[in-house]
Amino acid sequence: LVQKGVDVTVLTANPAGRLPAGEIQTGVKIRRVRSWPAKGDLYFAPAIYFSIVNGSWDVVHVQSYHTLVAPMAMAAAWRARIPYVLTFHGGGHSSRLRNSIRRLQRRLLRPLLIHSERLVAVAEFEIPLYGQELNIPVEKFRLIPNGTDLPIHSKMEKTLAKKSLIVSIGRLERYKGHQRMVEALPEVLRAIPDACLWIIGSGPYESELMQLVQKYHLEDRVDIHAVSAADREKMAGELSQASLAVLFSDFETHPLSILEAVSLGVPALVTDTSGLKELAEKGLARSISLNSSPHEIAMAIIDQLQHPQWPSLFQLPTWDDCTEQLLDLYRNMVKTG
């Protein structure tokens, strides 16, 4: 957006107060305000409200609804009569409590959502889901998927040993389902002895995953490490070595990690839920029930390794595509706001 002449300011929370209150990165102004609690992710940040009300903004774009930032930002924009838009970024959570109150959160936000100019969905399923749940007409929504800039690597560039490499992709949280893959691996190995698993990610669930790996004596078969999000070339190169990509998550909105693997020609196996279900419906992956047993998961993995369902040809949306659609949305908001 900056390259297209748009003046962009990112207004965000700074829970621990350790980051600078303001800076500029690649032309984008970043303004951080204190939030509480310091070690939590509720982000109660009253300065968000006053920064919007007292600012001279043309458009306010609120990213996700899960914290206290969203109602403060939308209420401030509404009061200041600034057109605003919200992107849901549905996502999952390892906390059952947090997941259980999602619907209540959305219902409490409905008055603010109704007064937005548009509600942005990054996956198709969000539009009927949130539209019906909140009694908001589909015309209020705009589908703008996230983009990706993963370099394309040929499957002929394999440098690893010729093993059946399975990758389980995603932040190390319980809801991402990496443990389901680990529990199924012993049975996979009985059928495919050269199989090995790379869990790509980092996060708070790593120690529990390591304990599970040790429980099944899989230390020589499982590798857990992340690749820097900034090193797209390395991610593409390593991911292209995989024989199968899996994501057995409880909930995903727009599963970019699997989409990136599929774009490299890697077959995929996912759970039949949320945005992952969309991939299967489009022929980009196979799916299994979220409630599958370790045996059922292992059988599906073995079948996909031995008789891979190659993904349909498709082109991922780029960040340029995403930017163009957002810019068009903003311009229309300014005209009608």
PyMOL commands that set and color helices and strands:
alter all, ss='L'
color gray80, all
select helices_A, chain A and resi 2-4+46-53+69-80+96-100+102-114+126-134+138-140+155-157+174-176+178-191+206-215+232-239+256-263+274-281+294-306+319-336
alter helices_A, ss='H'
color red, helices_A
select strands_A, chain A and resi 9-14+22-25+28-34+60-63+84-87+118-121+141-143+164-169+195-200+222-225+244-247+268-271+286-288
alter strands_A, ss='S'
color yellow, strands_A
deselect
rebuild
show_as cartoon
